[in-house]
């Protein structure tokens, strides 16, 4: 398996809002499943730490990743 280089950056809330308004943006929520089920961004995808690498390797799109600021959300 070839690993693609991943690039990421922290963005301001305004830039996140612009991405949320773009129908081509894939929103990936990497919080615990129970937190995701309690509330999430509409149309977001919940992935675990184990799933995220395979997902990003198989996807050729811009993704907005969302996580909780606390380590045990």
Residue pairs with C-beta under 8 A, 6 or more apart in sequence:
1 57
3 53
3 57
4 56
4 57
6 56
8 65
11 19
16 64
19 25
19 62
19 64
20 27
20 41
20 64
24 61
24 62
25 61
25 62
25 63
25 64
26 45
26 59
26 61
26 62
26 63
26 64
27 41
27 43
27 44
27 45
27 63
27 64
27 66
28 44
28 45
28 47
28 52
28 55
28 63
28 64
28 65
28 66
29 36
29 40
29 41
29 44
29 45
29 46
29 47
29 66
29 67
30 46
30 47
30 48
30 49
30 52
30 65
30 66
30 67
31 46
31 66
31 67
31 68
31 73
32 73
33 46
33 48
35 68
35 73
36 44
36 46
40 46
41 66
44 66
45 55
47 55
56 63
67 73
